[in-house]
Amino acid sequence: MTAKVTLSFSDETIEEARRFAKREGLSLSAWMDRAAREKALREVFTAHAEAVGRAGLDLESAALADAQEVGMVHDALFGGGRPRAA
């Protein structure tokens, strides 16, 4: 599902976004969607990493949890269709 919204950006920001979108072969809308999704997932990932640190999990457990989280982030970004390191 797609929602249409009206957003305002500085001239510099929108020009950079257009340049990155073109370089990656994406429409501006697709690039902005992906950028927003990546930011949201980084926030979740950071919160998870902080929770792991506060819980004092051993390094092996933390590494396993991080690897699983990286896989989930990858799947969310790329639809699970691309191979990823285990």
PyMOL Python script that loads the backbone (N, CA, C, O; Angstrom):
from pymol import cmd

cmd.read_pdbstr("""\
ATOM      1  N   MET A   1       0.837  -1.160   0.000  1.00  0.00           N
ATOM      2  CA  MET A   1       0.000   0.000   0.000  1.00  0.00           C
ATOM      3  C   MET A   1       0.893   1.238   0.000  1.00  0.00           C
ATOM      4  O   MET A   1       1.951   1.242   0.629  1.00  0.00           O
ATOM      5  N   THR A   2       0.479   2.261  -0.688  1.00  0.00           N
ATOM      6  CA  THR A   2       1.241   3.504  -0.790  1.00  0.00           C
ATOM      7  C   THR A   2       0.362   4.666  -0.375  1.00  0.00           C
ATOM      8  O   THR A   2      -0.803   4.746  -0.763  1.00  0.00           O
ATOM      9  N   ALA A   3       0.926   5.565   0.413  1.00  0.00           N
ATOM     10  CA  ALA A   3       0.214   6.775   0.831  1.00  0.00           C
ATOM     11  C   ALA A   3       0.904   7.977   0.203  1.00  0.00           C
ATOM     12  O   ALA A   3       2.132   8.062   0.202  1.00  0.00           O
ATOM     13  N   LYS A   4       0.135   8.885  -0.318  1.00  0.00           N
ATOM     14  CA  LYS A   4       0.683  10.125  -0.863  1.00  0.00           C
ATOM     15  C   LYS A   4       0.700  11.153   0.247  1.00  0.00           C
ATOM     16  O   LYS A   4      -0.289  11.339   0.955  1.00  0.00           O
ATOM     17  N   VAL A   5       1.860  11.833   0.395  1.00  0.00           N
ATOM     18  CA  VAL A   5       2.008  12.872   1.405  1.00  0.00           C
ATOM     19  C   VAL A   5       2.726  14.064   0.784  1.00  0.00           C
ATOM     20  O   VAL A   5       3.415  13.933  -0.228  1.00  0.00           O
ATOM     21  N   THR A   6       2.557  15.198   1.392  1.00  0.00           N
ATOM     22  CA  THR A   6       3.259  16.398   0.965  1.00  0.00           C
ATOM     23  C   THR A   6       4.331  16.703   1.993  1.00  0.00           C
ATOM     24  O   THR A   6       4.043  16.835   3.182  1.00  0.00           O
ATOM     25  N   LEU A   7       5.571  16.814   1.529  1.00  0.00           N
ATOM     26  CA  LEU A   7       6.699  17.085   2.418  1.00  0.00           C
ATOM     27  C   LEU A   7       7.464  18.283   1.893  1.00  0.00           C
ATOM     28  O   LEU A   7       7.415  18.588   0.702  1.00  0.00           O
ATOM     29  N   SER A   8       8.165  18.957   2.779  1.00  0.00           N
ATOM     30  CA  SER A   8       9.022  20.072   2.384  1.00  0.00           C
ATOM     31  C   SER A   8      10.451  19.767   2.797  1.00  0.00           C
ATOM     32  O   SER A   8      10.702  19.301   3.908  1.00  0.00           O
ATOM     33  N   PHE A   9      11.390  20.035   1.888  1.00  0.00           N
ATOM     34  CA  PHE A   9      12.812  19.815   2.138  1.00  0.00           C
ATOM     35  C   PHE A   9      13.584  21.051   1.720  1.00  0.00           C
ATOM     36  O   PHE A   9      13.125  21.815   0.870  1.00  0.00           O
ATOM     37  N   SER A  10      14.744  21.252   2.305  1.00  0.00           N
ATOM     38  CA  SER A  10      15.603  22.342   1.848  1.00  0.00           C
ATOM     39  C   SER A  10      16.056  22.018   0.425  1.00  0.00           C
ATOM     40  O   SER A  10      16.081  20.855   0.021  1.00  0.00           O
ATOM     41  N   ASP A  11      16.413  23.054  -0.326  1.00  0.00           N
ATOM     42  CA  ASP A  11      16.886  22.846  -1.700  1.00  0.00           C
ATOM     43  C   ASP A  11      18.090  21.920  -1.726  1.00  0.00           C
ATOM     44  O   ASP A  11      18.196  21.057  -2.597  1.00  0.00           O
ATOM     45  N   GLU A  12      18.998  22.096  -0.774  1.00  0.00           N
ATOM     46  CA  GLU A  12      20.201  21.262  -0.719  1.00  0.00           C
ATOM     47  C   GLU A  12      19.851  19.797  -0.473  1.00  0.00           C
ATOM     48  O   GLU A  12      20.391  18.909  -1.134  1.00  0.00           O
ATOM     49  N   THR A  13      18.960  19.545   0.463  1.00  0.00           N
ATOM     50  CA  THR A  13      18.571  18.169   0.785  1.00  0.00           C
ATOM     51  C   THR A  13      17.922  17.486  -0.414  1.00  0.00           C
ATOM     52  O   THR A  13      18.252  16.344  -0.734  1.00  0.00           O
ATOM     53  N   ILE A  14      17.007  18.174  -1.072  1.00  0.00           N
ATOM     54  CA  ILE A  14      16.297  17.534  -2.179  1.00  0.00           C
ATOM     55  C   ILE A  14      17.226  17.285  -3.358  1.00  0.00           C
ATOM     56  O   ILE A  14      17.086  16.279  -4.053  1.00  0.00           O
ATOM     57  N   GLU A  15      18.174  18.188  -3.593  1.00  0.00           N
ATOM     58  CA  GLU A  15      19.134  17.974  -4.686  1.00  0.00           C
ATOM     59  C   GLU A  15      20.033  16.773  -4.391  1.00  0.00           C
ATOM     60  O   GLU A  15      20.314  15.968  -5.279  1.00  0.00           O
ATOM     61  N   GLU A  16      20.479  16.657  -3.148  1.00  0.00           N
ATOM     62  CA  GLU A  16      21.291  15.493  -2.775  1.00  0.00           C
ATOM     63  C   GLU A  16      20.479  14.210  -2.918  1.00  0.00           C
ATOM     64  O   GLU A  16      20.979  13.210  -3.435  1.00  0.00           O
ATOM     65  N   ALA A  17      19.235  14.235  -2.464  1.00  0.00           N
ATOM     66  CA  ALA A  17      18.380  13.050  -2.574  1.00  0.00           C
ATOM     67  C   ALA A  17      18.178  12.674  -4.045  1.00  0.00           C
ATOM     68  O   ALA A  17      18.243  11.497  -4.399  1.00  0.00           O
ATOM     69  N   ARG A  18      17.938  13.657  -4.888  1.00  0.00           N
ATOM     70  CA  ARG A  18      17.772  13.372  -6.325  1.00  0.00           C
ATOM     71  C   ARG A  18      19.040  12.758  -6.906  1.00  0.00           C
ATOM     72  O   ARG A  18      18.976  11.816  -7.695  1.00  0.00           O
ATOM     73  N   ARG A  19      20.188  13.293  -6.514  1.00  0.00           N
ATOM     74  CA  ARG A  19      21.463  12.773  -7.021  1.00  0.00           C
ATOM     75  C   ARG A  19      21.667  11.318  -6.577  1.00  0.00           C
ATOM     76  O   ARG A  19      22.049  10.467  -7.380  1.00  0.00           O
ATOM     77  N   PHE A  20      21.411  11.043  -5.308  1.00  0.00           N
ATOM     78  CA  PHE A  20      21.572   9.669  -4.816  1.00  0.00           C
ATOM     79  C   PHE A  20      20.572   8.722  -5.488  1.00  0.00           C
ATOM     80  O   PHE A  20      20.927   7.604  -5.860  1.00  0.00           O
ATOM     81  N   ALA A  21      19.342   9.166  -5.639  1.00  0.00           N
ATOM     82  CA  ALA A  21      18.321   8.334  -6.279  1.00  0.00           C
ATOM     83  C   ALA A  21      18.723   8.000  -7.704  1.00  0.00           C
ATOM     84  O   ALA A  21      18.614   6.850  -8.132  1.00  0.00           O
ATOM     85  N   LYS A  22      19.182   8.987  -8.428  1.00  0.00           N
ATOM     86  CA  LYS A  22      19.600   8.763  -9.823  1.00  0.00           C
ATOM     87  C   LYS A  22      20.769   7.792  -9.880  1.00  0.00           C
ATOM     88  O   LYS A  22      20.788   6.879 -10.705  1.00  0.00           O
ATOM     89  N   ARG A  23      21.744   7.994  -8.998  1.00  0.00           N
ATOM     90  CA  ARG A  23      22.915   7.113  -8.959  1.00  0.00           C
ATOM     91  C   ARG A  23      22.516   5.663  -8.704  1.00  0.00           C
ATOM     92  O   ARG A  23      23.128   4.737  -9.237  1.00  0.00           O
ATOM     93  N   GLU A  24      21.492   5.479  -7.891  1.00  0.00           N
ATOM     94  CA  GLU A  24      21.054   4.127  -7.548  1.00  0.00           C
ATOM     95  C   GLU A  24      19.963   3.595  -8.469  1.00  0.00           C
ATOM     96  O   GLU A  24      19.476   2.480  -8.281  1.00  0.00           O
ATOM     97  N   GLY A  25      19.579   4.390  -9.460  1.00  0.00           N
ATOM     98  CA  GLY A  25      18.568   3.938 -10.411  1.00  0.00           C
ATOM     99  C   GLY A  25      17.171   3.860  -9.827  1.00  0.00           C
ATOM    100  O   GLY A  25      16.360   3.033 -10.244  1.00  0.00           O
ATOM    101  N   LEU A  26      16.890   4.731  -8.852  1.00  0.00           N
ATOM    102  CA  LEU A  26      15.587   4.726  -8.196  1.00  0.00           C
ATOM    103  C   LEU A  26      14.874   6.043  -8.470  1.00  0.00           C
ATOM    104  O   LEU A  26      15.503   7.062  -8.755  1.00  0.00           O
ATOM    105  N   SER A  27      13.559   6.003  -8.378  1.00  0.00           N
ATOM    106  CA  SER A  27      12.814   7.259  -8.395  1.00  0.00           C
ATOM    107  C   SER A  27      13.087   7.973  -7.080  1.00  0.00           C
ATOM    108  O   SER A  27      13.506   7.351  -6.104  1.00  0.00           O
ATOM    109  N   LEU A  28      12.852   9.270  -7.055  1.00  0.00           N
ATOM    110  CA  LEU A  28      13.036  10.029  -5.826  1.00  0.00           C
ATOM    111  C   LEU A  28      12.138   9.473  -4.723  1.00  0.00           C
ATOM    112  O   LEU A  28      12.564   9.344  -3.575  1.00  0.00           O
ATOM    113  N   SER A  29      10.896   9.146  -5.075  1.00  0.00           N
ATOM    114  CA  SER A  29       9.971   8.594  -4.076  1.00  0.00           C
ATOM    115  C   SER A  29      10.482   7.280  -3.502  1.00  0.00           C
ATOM    116  O   SER A  29      10.432   7.070  -2.290  1.00  0.00           O
ATOM    117  N   ALA A  30      10.971   6.401  -4.362  1.00  0.00           N
ATOM    118  CA  ALA A  30      11.478   5.112  -3.887  1.00  0.00           C
ATOM    119  C   ALA A  30      12.709   5.297  -3.011  1.00  0.00           C
ATOM    120  O   ALA A  30      12.871   4.610  -2.003  1.00  0.00           O
ATOM    121  N   TRP A  31      13.582   6.233  -3.402  1.00  0.00           N
ATOM    122  CA  TRP A  31      14.784   6.473  -2.617  1.00  0.00           C
ATOM    123  C   TRP A  31      14.430   7.044  -1.245  1.00  0.00           C
ATOM    124  O   TRP A  31      14.989   6.620  -0.233  1.00  0.00           O
ATOM    125  N   MET A  32      13.507   7.999  -1.208  1.00  0.00           N
ATOM    126  CA  MET A  32      13.094   8.599   0.062  1.00  0.00           C
ATOM    127  C   MET A  32      12.408   7.564   0.956  1.00  0.00           C
ATOM    128  O   MET A  32      12.615   7.553   2.170  1.00  0.00           O
ATOM    129  N   ASP A  33      11.596   6.701   0.356  1.00  0.00           N
ATOM    130  CA  ASP A  33      10.936   5.643   1.116  1.00  0.00           C
ATOM    131  C   ASP A  33      11.974   4.740   1.765  1.00  0.00           C
ATOM    132  O   ASP A  33      11.884   4.423   2.951  1.00  0.00           O
ATOM    133  N   ARG A  34      12.961   4.331   0.976  1.00  0.00           N
ATOM    134  CA  ARG A  34      14.008   3.454   1.490  1.00  0.00           C
ATOM    135  C   ARG A  34      14.825   4.163   2.570  1.00  0.00           C
ATOM    136  O   ARG A  34      15.150   3.557   3.591  1.00  0.00           O
ATOM    137  N   ALA A  35      15.162   5.440   2.358  1.00  0.00           N
ATOM    138  CA  ALA A  35      15.948   6.184   3.342  1.00  0.00           C
ATOM    139  C   ALA A  35      15.199   6.292   4.672  1.00  0.00           C
ATOM    140  O   ALA A  35      15.790   6.113   5.737  1.00  0.00           O
ATOM    141  N   ALA A  36      13.910   6.583   4.608  1.00  0.00           N
ATOM    142  CA  ALA A  36      13.112   6.688   5.832  1.00  0.00           C
ATOM    143  C   ALA A  36      13.024   5.338   6.533  1.00  0.00           C
ATOM    144  O   ALA A  36      13.121   5.260   7.758  1.00  0.00           O
ATOM    145  N   ARG A  37      12.838   4.265   5.745  1.00  0.00           N
ATOM    146  CA  ARG A  37      12.749   2.924   6.329  1.00  0.00           C
ATOM    147  C   ARG A  37      14.067   2.535   6.979  1.00  0.00           C
ATOM    148  O   ARG A  37      14.078   1.969   8.072  1.00  0.00           O
ATOM    149  N   GLU A  38      15.190   2.838   6.309  1.00  0.00           N
ATOM    150  CA  GLU A  38      16.498   2.521   6.868  1.00  0.00           C
ATOM    151  C   GLU A  38      16.719   3.264   8.181  1.00  0.00           C
ATOM    152  O   GLU A  38      17.242   2.688   9.134  1.00  0.00           O
ATOM    153  N   LYS A  39      16.327   4.532   8.242  1.00  0.00           N
ATOM    154  CA  LYS A  39      16.473   5.317   9.471  1.00  0.00           C
ATOM    155  C   LYS A  39      15.651   4.694  10.596  1.00  0.00           C
ATOM    156  O   LYS A  39      16.134   4.554  11.720  1.00  0.00           O
ATOM    157  N   ALA A  40      14.425   4.324  10.294  1.00  0.00           N
ATOM    158  CA  ALA A  40      13.566   3.714  11.313  1.00  0.00           C
ATOM    159  C   ALA A  40      14.164   2.397  11.808  1.00  0.00           C
ATOM    160  O   ALA A  40      14.153   2.126  13.009  1.00  0.00           O
ATOM    161  N   LEU A  41      14.680   1.588  10.901  1.00  0.00           N
ATOM    162  CA  LEU A  41      15.271   0.312  11.301  1.00  0.00           C
ATOM    163  C   LEU A  41      16.557   0.516  12.090  1.00  0.00           C
ATOM    164  O   LEU A  41      16.845  -0.254  13.006  1.00  0.00           O
ATOM    165  N   ARG A  42      17.339   1.548  11.747  1.00  0.00           N
ATOM    166  CA  ARG A  42      18.540   1.856  12.536  1.00  0.00           C
ATOM    167  C   ARG A  42      18.161   2.212  13.967  1.00  0.00           C
ATOM    168  O   ARG A  42      18.846   1.826  14.914  1.00  0.00           O
ATOM    169  N   GLU A  43      17.063   2.952  14.118  1.00  0.00           N
ATOM    170  CA  GLU A  43      16.602   3.306  15.468  1.00  0.00           C
ATOM    171  C   GLU A  43      16.255   2.036  16.254  1.00  0.00           C
ATOM    172  O   GLU A  43      16.622   1.909  17.422  1.00  0.00           O
ATOM    173  N   VAL A  44      15.559   1.110  15.620  1.00  0.00           N
ATOM    174  CA  VAL A  44      15.196  -0.150  16.275  1.00  0.00           C
ATOM    175  C   VAL A  44      16.448  -0.946  16.610  1.00  0.00           C
ATOM    176  O   VAL A  44      16.579  -1.473  17.715  1.00  0.00           O
ATOM    177  N   PHE A  45      17.367  -1.033  15.653  1.00  0.00           N
ATOM    178  CA  PHE A  45      18.593  -1.801  15.852  1.00  0.00           C
ATOM    179  C   PHE A  45      19.414  -1.205  16.997  1.00  0.00           C
ATOM    180  O   PHE A  45      19.950  -1.943  17.824  1.00  0.00           O
ATOM    181  N   THR A  46      19.516   0.120  17.049  1.00  0.00           N
ATOM    182  CA  THR A  46      20.273   0.785  18.107  1.00  0.00           C
ATOM    183  C   THR A  46      19.641   0.517  19.467  1.00  0.00           C
ATOM    184  O   THR A  46      20.342   0.238  20.440  1.00  0.00           O
ATOM    185  N   ALA A  47      18.323   0.603  19.531  1.00  0.00           N
ATOM    186  CA  ALA A  47      17.630   0.318  20.788  1.00  0.00           C
ATOM    187  C   ALA A  47      17.878  -1.123  21.223  1.00  0.00           C
ATOM    188  O   ALA A  47      18.071  -1.396  22.408  1.00  0.00           O
ATOM    189  N   HIS A  48      17.874  -2.038  20.261  1.00  0.00           N
ATOM    190  CA  HIS A  48      18.141  -3.448  20.576  1.00  0.00           C
ATOM    191  C   HIS A  48      19.559  -3.613  21.121  1.00  0.00           C
ATOM    192  O   HIS A  48      19.766  -4.278  22.136  1.00  0.00           O
ATOM    193  N   ALA A  49      20.531  -3.007  20.444  1.00  0.00           N
ATOM    194  CA  ALA A  49      21.921  -3.130  20.872  1.00  0.00           C
ATOM    195  C   ALA A  49      22.103  -2.563  22.277  1.00  0.00           C
ATOM    196  O   ALA A  49      22.836  -3.127  23.090  1.00  0.00           O
ATOM    197  N   GLU A  50      21.436  -1.451  22.557  1.00  0.00           N
ATOM    198  CA  GLU A  50      21.520  -0.870  23.900  1.00  0.00           C
ATOM    199  C   GLU A  50      20.886  -1.796  24.938  1.00  0.00           C
ATOM    200  O   GLU A  50      21.399  -1.932  26.049  1.00  0.00           O
ATOM    201  N   ALA A  51      19.779  -2.425  24.577  1.00  0.00           N
ATOM    202  CA  ALA A  51      19.116  -3.354  25.502  1.00  0.00           C
ATOM    203  C   ALA A  51      20.001  -4.558  25.767  1.00  0.00           C
ATOM    204  O   ALA A  51      20.087  -5.026  26.902  1.00  0.00           O
ATOM    205  N   VAL A  52      20.661  -5.065  24.733  1.00  0.00           N
ATOM    206  CA  VAL A  52      21.580  -6.197  24.900  1.00  0.00           C
ATOM    207  C   VAL A  52      22.707  -5.796  25.848  1.00  0.00           C
ATOM    208  O   VAL A  52      23.096  -6.562  26.729  1.00  0.00           O
ATOM    209  N   GLY A  53      23.224  -4.580  25.654  1.00  0.00           N
ATOM    210  CA  GLY A  53      24.299  -4.107  26.526  1.00  0.00           C
ATOM    211  C   GLY A  53      23.854  -3.974  27.971  1.00  0.00           C
ATOM    212  O   GLY A  53      24.575  -4.365  28.888  1.00  0.00           O
ATOM    213  N   ARG A  54      22.652  -3.414  28.174  1.00  0.00           N
ATOM    214  CA  ARG A  54      22.135  -3.262  29.536  1.00  0.00           C
ATOM    215  C   ARG A  54      21.869  -4.605  30.190  1.00  0.00           C
ATOM    216  O   ARG A  54      22.022  -4.751  31.403  1.00  0.00           O
ATOM    217  N   ALA A  55      21.470  -5.590  29.388  1.00  0.00           N
ATOM    218  CA  ALA A  55      21.171  -6.912  29.939  1.00  0.00           C
ATOM    219  C   ALA A  55      22.433  -7.662  30.325  1.00  0.00           C
ATOM    220  O   ALA A  55      22.374  -8.641  31.069  1.00  0.00           O
ATOM    221  N   GLY A  56      23.584  -7.204  29.819  1.00  0.00           N
ATOM    222  CA  GLY A  56      24.846  -7.837  30.165  1.00  0.00           C
ATOM    223  C   GLY A  56      24.995  -9.229  29.591  1.00  0.00           C
ATOM    224  O   GLY A  56      25.624 -10.091  30.205  1.00  0.00           O
ATOM    225  N   LEU A  57      24.423  -9.459  28.418  1.00  0.00           N
ATOM    226  CA  LEU A  57      24.560 -10.772  27.785  1.00  0.00           C
ATOM    227  C   LEU A  57      26.019 -11.040  27.442  1.00  0.00           C
ATOM    228  O   LEU A  57      26.797 -10.115  27.210  1.00  0.00           O
ATOM    229  N   ASP A  58      26.375 -12.311  27.413  1.00  0.00           N
ATOM    230  CA  ASP A  58      27.743 -12.635  27.035  1.00  0.00           C
ATOM    231  C   ASP A  58      27.946 -12.307  25.553  1.00  0.00           C
ATOM    232  O   ASP A  58      26.978 -12.194  24.801  1.00  0.00           O
ATOM    233  N   LEU A  59      29.184 -12.157  25.143  1.00  0.00           N
ATOM    234  CA  LEU A  59      29.482 -11.701  23.787  1.00  0.00           C
ATOM    235  C   LEU A  59      28.973 -12.648  22.720  1.00  0.00           C
ATOM    236  O   LEU A  59      28.518 -12.198  21.668  1.00  0.00           O
ATOM    237  N   GLU A  60      29.037 -13.945  22.963  1.00  0.00           N
ATOM    238  CA  GLU A  60      28.554 -14.909  21.970  1.00  0.00           C
ATOM    239  C   GLU A  60      27.044 -14.756  21.758  1.00  0.00           C
ATOM    240  O   GLU A  60      26.573 -14.752  20.621  1.00  0.00           O
ATOM    241  N   SER A  61      26.299 -14.633  22.840  1.00  0.00           N
ATOM    242  CA  SER A  61      24.850 -14.446  22.722  1.00  0.00           C
ATOM    243  C   SER A  61      24.520 -13.120  22.042  1.00  0.00           C
ATOM    244  O   SER A  61      23.615 -13.044  21.211  1.00  0.00           O
ATOM    245  N   ALA A  62      25.268 -12.077  22.404  1.00  0.00           N
ATOM    246  CA  ALA A  62      25.030 -10.768  21.789  1.00  0.00           C
ATOM    247  C   ALA A  62      25.333 -10.814  20.301  1.00  0.00           C
ATOM    248  O   ALA A  62      24.590 -10.243  19.503  1.00  0.00           O
ATOM    249  N   ALA A  63      26.412 -11.485  19.915  1.00  0.00           N
ATOM    250  CA  ALA A  63      26.766 -11.586  18.502  1.00  0.00           C
ATOM    251  C   ALA A  63      25.696 -12.352  17.731  1.00  0.00           C
ATOM    252  O   ALA A  63      25.343 -11.969  16.616  1.00  0.00           O
ATOM    253  N   LEU A  64      25.183 -13.420  18.313  1.00  0.00           N
ATOM    254  CA  LEU A  64      24.125 -14.194  17.664  1.00  0.00           C
ATOM    255  C   LEU A  64      22.862 -13.341  17.511  1.00  0.00           C
ATOM    256  O   LEU A  64      22.242 -13.333  16.447  1.00  0.00           O
ATOM    257  N   ALA A  65      22.486 -12.628  18.565  1.00  0.00           N
ATOM    258  CA  ALA A  65      21.310 -11.757  18.503  1.00  0.00           C
ATOM    259  C   ALA A  65      21.510 -10.684  17.454  1.00  0.00           C
ATOM    260  O   ALA A  65      20.581 -10.372  16.709  1.00  0.00           O
ATOM    261  N   ASP A  66      22.704 -10.109  17.378  1.00  0.00           N
ATOM    262  CA  ASP A  66      22.990  -9.083  16.379  1.00  0.00           C
ATOM    263  C   ASP A  66      22.918  -9.651  14.971  1.00  0.00           C
ATOM    264  O   ASP A  66      22.376  -9.003  14.075  1.00  0.00           O
ATOM    265  N   ALA A  67      23.451 -10.845  14.758  1.00  0.00           N
ATOM    266  CA  ALA A  67      23.410 -11.466  13.432  1.00  0.00           C
ATOM    267  C   ALA A  67      21.965 -11.718  13.005  1.00  0.00           C
ATOM    268  O   ALA A  67      21.607 -11.500  11.847  1.00  0.00           O
ATOM    269  N   GLN A  68      21.147 -12.172  13.934  1.00  0.00           N
ATOM    270  CA  GLN A  68      19.740 -12.400  13.622  1.00  0.00           C
ATOM    271  C   GLN A  68      19.038 -11.085  13.310  1.00  0.00           C
ATOM    272  O   GLN A  68      18.217 -11.012  12.396  1.00  0.00           O
ATOM    273  N   GLU A  69      19.365 -10.051  14.073  1.00  0.00           N
ATOM    274  CA  GLU A  69      18.755  -8.738  13.845  1.00  0.00           C
ATOM    275  C   GLU A  69      19.189  -8.170  12.499  1.00  0.00           C
ATOM    276  O   GLU A  69      18.376  -7.595  11.777  1.00  0.00           O
ATOM    277  N   VAL A  70      20.456  -8.327  12.161  1.00  0.00           N
ATOM    278  CA  VAL A  70      20.939  -7.869  10.856  1.00  0.00           C
ATOM    279  C   VAL A  70      20.161  -8.574   9.752  1.00  0.00           C
ATOM    280  O   VAL A  70      19.781  -7.943   8.766  1.00  0.00           O
ATOM    281  N   GLY A  71      19.921  -9.862   9.903  1.00  0.00           N
ATOM    282  CA  GLY A  71      19.136 -10.609   8.924  1.00  0.00           C
ATOM    283  C   GLY A  71      17.720 -10.085   8.806  1.00  0.00           C
ATOM    284  O   GLY A  71      17.188  -9.970   7.702  1.00  0.00           O
ATOM    285  N   MET A  72      17.110  -9.769   9.929  1.00  0.00           N
ATOM    286  CA  MET A  72      15.745  -9.234   9.902  1.00  0.00           C
ATOM    287  C   MET A  72      15.712  -7.864   9.242  1.00  0.00           C
ATOM    288  O   MET A  72      14.797  -7.567   8.475  1.00  0.00           O
ATOM    289  N   VAL A  73      16.706  -7.023   9.536  1.00  0.00           N
ATOM    290  CA  VAL A  73      16.781  -5.701   8.905  1.00  0.00           C
ATOM    291  C   VAL A  73      16.976  -5.863   7.405  1.00  0.00           C
ATOM    292  O   VAL A  73      16.326  -5.183   6.610  1.00  0.00           O
ATOM    293  N   HIS A  74      17.870  -6.764   7.022  1.00  0.00           N
ATOM    294  CA  HIS A  74      18.116  -7.018   5.596  1.00  0.00           C
ATOM    295  C   HIS A  74      16.834  -7.469   4.905  1.00  0.00           C
ATOM    296  O   HIS A  74      16.494  -6.975   3.830  1.00  0.00           O
ATOM    297  N   ASP A  75      16.128  -8.405   5.524  1.00  0.00           N
ATOM    298  CA  ASP A  75      14.873  -8.897   4.948  1.00  0.00           C
ATOM    299  C   ASP A  75      13.836  -7.781   4.835  1.00  0.00           C
ATOM    300  O   ASP A  75      13.102  -7.701   3.850  1.00  0.00           O
ATOM    301  N   ALA A  76      13.784  -6.930   5.841  1.00  0.00           N
ATOM    302  CA  ALA A  76      12.819  -5.823   5.804  1.00  0.00           C
ATOM    303  C   ALA A  76      13.161  -4.841   4.691  1.00  0.00           C
ATOM    304  O   ALA A  76      12.268  -4.305   4.035  1.00  0.00           O
ATOM    305  N   LEU A  77      14.452  -4.604   4.479  1.00  0.00           N
ATOM    306  CA  LEU A  77      14.866  -3.660   3.443  1.00  0.00           C
ATOM    307  C   LEU A  77      14.761  -4.242   2.036  1.00  0.00           C
ATOM    308  O   LEU A  77      14.345  -3.559   1.100  1.00  0.00           O
ATOM    309  N   PHE A  78      15.141  -5.505   1.899  1.00  0.00           N
ATOM    310  CA  PHE A  78      15.280  -6.084   0.572  1.00  0.00           C
ATOM    311  C   PHE A  78      14.298  -7.223   0.288  1.00  0.00           C
ATOM    312  O   PHE A  78      14.427  -7.902  -0.731  1.00  0.00           O
ATOM    313  N   GLY A  79      13.351  -7.436   1.142  1.00  0.00           N
ATOM    314  CA  GLY A  79      12.324  -8.439   0.903  1.00  0.00           C
ATOM    315  C   GLY A  79      12.785  -9.873   1.055  1.00  0.00           C
ATOM    316  O   GLY A  79      12.081 -10.788   0.627  1.00  0.00           O
ATOM    317  N   GLY A  80      13.919 -10.094   1.639  1.00  0.00           N
ATOM    318  CA  GLY A  80      14.397 -11.458   1.888  1.00  0.00           C
ATOM    319  C   GLY A  80      14.866 -12.182   0.656  1.00  0.00           C
ATOM    320  O   GLY A  80      15.216 -13.359   0.735  1.00  0.00           O
ATOM    321  N   GLY A  81      14.885 -11.515  -0.489  1.00  0.00           N
ATOM    322  CA  GLY A  81      15.242 -12.181  -1.740  1.00  0.00           C
ATOM    323  C   GLY A  81      16.714 -12.258  -2.036  1.00  0.00           C
ATOM    324  O   GLY A  81      17.128 -12.959  -2.959  1.00  0.00           O
ATOM    325  N   ARG A  82      17.513 -11.545  -1.266  1.00  0.00           N
ATOM    326  CA  ARG A  82      18.944 -11.519  -1.527  1.00  0.00           C
ATOM    327  C   ARG A  82      19.681 -12.371  -0.499  1.00  0.00           C
ATOM    328  O   ARG A  82      19.271 -12.443   0.659  1.00  0.00           O
ATOM    329  N   PRO A  83      20.762 -13.010  -0.917  1.00  0.00           N
ATOM    330  CA  PRO A  83      21.512 -13.808   0.046  1.00  0.00           C
ATOM    331  C   PRO A  83      22.178 -12.899   1.063  1.00  0.00           C
ATOM    332  O   PRO A  83      22.518 -11.756   0.760  1.00  0.00           O
ATOM    333  N   ARG A  84      22.361 -13.415   2.271  1.00  0.00           N
ATOM    334  CA  ARG A  84      23.027 -12.653   3.309  1.00  0.00           C
ATOM    335  C   ARG A  84      23.980 -13.563   4.052  1.00  0.00           C
ATOM    336  O   ARG A  84      23.796 -14.780   4.081  1.00  0.00           O
ATOM    337  N   ALA A  85      24.993 -12.975   4.651  1.00  0.00           N
ATOM    338  CA  ALA A  85      25.955 -13.751   5.425  1.00  0.00           C
ATOM    339  C   ALA A  85      25.275 -14.261   6.686  1.00  0.00           C
ATOM    340  O   ALA A  85      24.458 -13.568   7.292  1.00  0.00           O
ATOM    341  N   ALA A  86      25.623 -15.477   7.069  1.00  0.00           N
ATOM    342  CA  ALA A  86      25.036 -16.060   8.278  1.00  0.00           C
ATOM    343  C   ALA A  86      25.951 -15.913   9.450  1.00  0.00           C
ATOM    344  O   ALA A  86      25.616 -16.347  10.552  1.00  0.00           O
TER     345      ALA A  86
END
""", "prot")
cmd.dss("prot")
cmd.show_as("cartoon", "prot")
cmd.util.cbc("prot")
cmd.orient("prot")
